[in-house]
Amino acid sequence: MNRKKKIKQTIKKLVKKENAKKQPKNKVRYISKAERAALEAEEQKKQEQEIE
């Protein structure tokens, strides 16, 4: 009984991992603080150019 249970558990665990990998990723890519600052500076330059 224990051997069957253990085998069933391992197979169930593998199937669960495979299904999790198949699901779409909803998480947005992380943007570092330096990248955010660079993007903000670039945005400000564009706005200044539009004004002038």
N, C-alpha and C positions, 0 to 999 in steps of 0.2 A: 504494500500500500504506500509506504513512504517513497519508494523509488518511483512509482507512477506519479505521485503527487509532485515530486521534485522535477521530473521531466515535463509535466504539464505546466508547472510554474515557469520554467526556463523558456519554454516555447511561447507562453503567453507574454512573457517579458520582451522577447525578441519581436513579436508581432506588434506589441504596443510601441516599441521604438521605431519600427519601420513605418507605422501609421503616422506617428508624430512627425517624421521627416517628410512625409508626403503632403502634409498640411501646408497651406500657404503661409508665408511669413508676413505678419502684420506690423512687425516692429520696424520703425524708421531707423535709417543709418545714423550713427552717432556723429555729431559735428563738434570737433574740439573747440575750445575757447579761442585759440589762435585763428582757426578757420572762420569762426563767427565774426571775430574782429576784422579780418581781412574782407569778408563779404560785406560787412557793414561799411567799411571804408570805401569799398568799390561802389556801393550803392549811393553813398554821399557824393562821390565824384560825379556819378551820372546825374544826380539831382542838381548839382551845381552847374553842370554843363547845360542842362535843360533850361535853367533859369537865365543863364547868360546868353 
